[in-house]
């Protein structure tokens, strides 16, 4: 009875459990989360713009080689835009795959207030 009901032993166990939980689930620094999101958004925007610019540049050089101005540049621009959006969608799908449905279901819900009138 002395070992199981000793309050010092219980407090020590609770402290060790709290320390283990903190090590297993560390709190994310809000600045790091914002910085990571900003970096990811910048990367996606640059990939989209780079795809468009590379396609347009290839079309321009194709035009100058074949003398078919402006059709090569327009076609290269459009192909670059398609390639940029394909890369964008691929990155978005990879990020979406990282988030499980359980994590999405655990997010707080906000009730819809569209029916309420302000006047």
N, C-alpha and C positions, 0 to 999 in steps of 0.2 A: 504494500500500500504506500510506502514512503516514496518509492521511485516513480510511480505512476501519477500520484497526486501532488507531487512537489511542484509548486508554482514556478520555481526557478528553471526547472527542466522544461516546462511548457513554454515559458517565455523564450528560452534558448531555441527551442524547436521552431517557434513562430518566427523568430528572427532569422534563423537559417533558411526557412521556407521562403520568406520574403526576399532574402538575398538571392536565392536560387531562381525565383521567378523574375527578379530584376535582370539577372544575367541571361536568362532564356529569352525574355522579351524586352530588349532595351527600348527606351523611349526615343523616338526619332526627333532630332533637333529640327525645329520648324524652318530655320534658315537653310539647313541642308536640303530639306524637302523642296523648298522654293527654288533654291539654286539648281537642284537636279531637274526640276520641271522646266526651268528657264533654259538650261543647257539642252534638254531634249527638244524643246520647241524650236530653239535656234538651229539645231542640227537638222530637224525636219524641214524647216523653211529653206535652209541652205541647200539641202538635197533637191528640193523642188526647183529652186532657181538655177542650180547648177545643171540639172537635166535640161531645162529650157535653153540655157545659154549654150551648152554643148551641142544640142540639136540644131540650134540656129547657126552656130559657127560651122558645123559640118555642112549644112545646107548652103551657106554662103560660099564655102570653098568648092562645093559641088557645082554651084552656079558659075563661079569664075572658071572652072575647068571645062564645063560643058557649054557655057554661054547661054544658059536657060534662065536668066534672071527674071523675075524674083521667085520662080516656082520652087526651086530647090530650097531656098531659105524659108519659104512658107511651110513646105513639107517638113523640113528639119525642125522648125519651131513646133509644129504640131506633134511630130514624133517625140521631141524632147519633152513636151508638156505631158504627153501620155506616159512616157517613161518616168517622169517626176511624180506623177500621181500614182503610178503603180508602186514605186518605192515608198511613197507616203502611206498608201494603204497596207503595204507589207509591214511597215514599222508599227502602224496602229494595231494591226491584228496580232503582232507579236506581244505588244504591251497588254492587249486585252486578254490574251491567253495566260498572262501571268496572274491576273486577278481571277480568283475562283468565284463561283456563284454564291458560296457561303459568305464570302467577304462582302459581296454586293448586297446580299440580303441583310447583313448586319448593319448596313449604313442607316442613319436615321431617315425617317420618312417625313416629308412635309406635305400637309394636307392641301389639296387643291382648293383655291379660293376664287376661281374664275366666275362663279355664279353670283358672288356678292357684288352689289353695286356700290360705288363710291358716292353716288349722288342721292 
